Amino acid sequence: MLVALIAKDKPDHLETRKANREDHLAYMKETGLARHAGPLLDSDGNMCGSLVVLEVDTMAQAEDWAKNDPYNLAGLFQSAELIQWNKVI
């Protein structure tokens, strides 16, 4: 199953994102569950959130992945939502 993680950063937390970016990218590579991923951008082109599409067996697996994401552990996110997703194109 594909699950989209849509997370928005806390205001004024760009430095938190930058400080944890390498760990976040390493986590995605280590776990091997991310199929598509990239930052959300604000109107000035600055990173302000994340979109990650995970390929998992269960929603619980997606929840566990999101809980252990270094960005989440660093307290970066103001909000995060996991939604099952169906790839069409």
C-alpha positions as CSV (number, residue, x, y, z in Angstrom):
1,M,0.0,0.0,0.0
2,L,1.1,3.6,-0.6
3,V,0.8,6.1,2.1
4,A,1.5,9.8,1.8
5,L,3.0,11.7,4.7
6,I,2.1,15.3,4.5
7,A,3.9,17.3,7.2
8,K,4.1,21.1,7.8
9,D,7.0,22.6,9.7
10,K,6.6,24.8,12.8
11,P,7.0,28.5,12.0
12,D,10.6,29.7,12.1
13,H,12.1,26.2,12.1
14,L,14.1,26.2,8.9
15,E,17.3,25.9,10.8
16,T,15.9,22.8,12.6
17,R,15.1,21.3,9.2
18,K,18.6,22.1,7.8
19,A,20.3,20.7,10.9
20,N,18.5,17.4,10.6
21,R,18.3,17.0,6.8
22,E,21.3,14.6,6.4
23,D,19.9,12.3,9.1
24,H,16.4,12.4,7.5
25,L,17.8,11.6,4.1
26,A,19.9,8.7,5.6
27,Y,16.8,7.4,7.3
28,M,14.9,7.3,4.1
29,K,17.8,5.4,2.4
30,E,18.2,3.0,5.3
31,T,14.6,2.1,5.6
32,G,14.0,1.8,1.9
33,L,10.3,2.6,2.2
34,A,10.2,6.0,0.6
35,R,9.1,5.9,-3.1
36,H,8.7,9.6,-3.7
37,A,9.9,12.4,-1.4
38,G,10.7,16.1,-1.3
39,P,10.2,19.3,0.6
40,L,7.2,21.6,0.5
41,L,8.1,25.2,-0.4
42,D,6.7,28.5,0.9
43,S,6.0,31.5,-1.4
44,D,9.7,32.5,-1.1
45,G,10.9,29.1,-2.2
46,N,12.1,28.1,1.3
47,M,11.5,24.5,2.6
48,C,8.5,24.5,5.0
49,G,7.3,20.9,5.1
50,S,7.6,17.4,3.6
51,L,5.8,15.1,1.3
52,V,6.9,11.5,1.5
53,V,5.1,8.6,-0.2
54,L,5.9,5.4,1.6
55,E,5.3,1.8,0.3
56,V,4.3,-0.2,3.3
57,D,2.3,-3.3,4.2
58,T,0.2,-1.7,6.9
59,M,-0.8,1.8,8.1
60,A,0.9,0.9,11.4
61,Q,4.2,0.5,9.5
62,A,3.8,4.0,8.1
63,E,3.0,5.4,11.5
64,D,6.1,3.8,13.0
65,W,8.2,5.2,10.1
66,A,6.8,8.7,10.6
67,K,7.3,8.5,14.4
68,N,11.0,7.6,14.0
69,D,11.8,10.1,11.2
70,P,14.6,12.3,12.4
71,Y,12.6,15.4,11.5
72,N,9.8,14.3,13.8
73,L,12.2,13.3,16.5
74,A,13.8,16.9,16.3
75,G,10.3,18.4,16.8
76,L,10.2,20.0,13.4
77,F,6.6,19.4,12.5
78,Q,3.7,21.5,13.4
79,S,1.4,18.9,11.8
80,A,1.7,15.6,10.1
81,E,-0.9,13.5,8.4
82,L,-0.7,10.0,6.9
83,I,-3.2,9.3,4.1
84,Q,-3.5,6.1,2.0
85,W,-2.7,7.1,-1.6
86,N,-3.4,5.5,-5.0
87,K,-0.9,6.1,-7.8
88,V,-2.7,6.8,-11.1
89,I,0.1,8.4,-13.1
